[in-house]
Amino acid sequence: MNAEDLDRQFDDGEDVLEHFDLSTLKRPELAARSVEISFPQWMIAALDREAQRLGVERDAVIKLWLSERLQNNAVAPVQ
C-alpha cells in the first residue's frame, strides 16, 4: 500500500492499524522510572486515607495529583 491510499483510508475513517506493526511502538516519554522520595509521616497518613477512600494504591494517588498539578501549571506536555 502506498502513502496516498493509506491517507485516503484514514481520512475515510477506516481502521488503518492493521497496516502497522504495533509491537515495535515505543513511547519514551511515558516509560516509567523509579525515584525515591521521603514524606513526613502526616503526609503519608493523609495519602493512605485518600488512597483507601478511592480504592487505589498510595502511589496512584501521588501520580494522579502530580500529573494534575503539572498539567495545570503547563510544566509537562498534556498527553
C-alpha positions, 0 to 999 in steps of 0.5 A: 500500500502506498502513502496516498491510499493509506491517507485516503483510508484514514481520512475515510475513517477506516481502521488503518492499524492493521497496516502497522506493526504495533509491537515495535511502538515505543513511547519514551516519554511515558516509560516509567522510572523509579525515584525515591522520595521521603514524606513526613509521616502526616503526609503519608497518613493523609495519602493512605486515607485518600488512597483507601477512600478511592480504592487505589494504591498510595502511589496512584494517588501521588501520580494522579495529583502530580500529573494534575498539578503539572498539567495545570501549571503547563510544566509537562506536555498534556498527553 
